[in-house]
Amino acid sequence: MMFGLFWLLVGLSIFALWVWALVDIIRSDFKDIGIKIVWFLLVFFIPLLGFILYVILGNSTKLPQETLNSNQKYNDLERVKQLYDSGALNEAEFEQEKEKIMSRN
């Protein structure tokens, strides 16, 4: 009984890690879309080996966080500028929002 429960827990743990890896691949930005597809297919079709390789090598194929942060800042600035241009924000509010965006890490 305990032996079967142990293997059930091991199996559920492996399944949970497999799902985590697939979700992480889908949500992450990679240097190339082809790399993202290869990682997804590898983890999907070869679950345990694919997961282990992804944990070891996956971060080196993702875009650096600094790039993502600067892209996000640019997108946020563009959104705030559109709000200002549409009249939804006055000049003081626009400057305040711009300062908040620019001061983020």
Buried (B, 14 or more C-beta within 10 A) or exposed (E): EEEEEEEEEEEEEEEEBBEBBBEBBEEBEBEEEEBBEBBBEBBEEEBEEBBBBBBEEBEEBBEEEEEEEEEEBEEBBEEBBEBBEEEEBEEEEBEEBBEEBEEEE
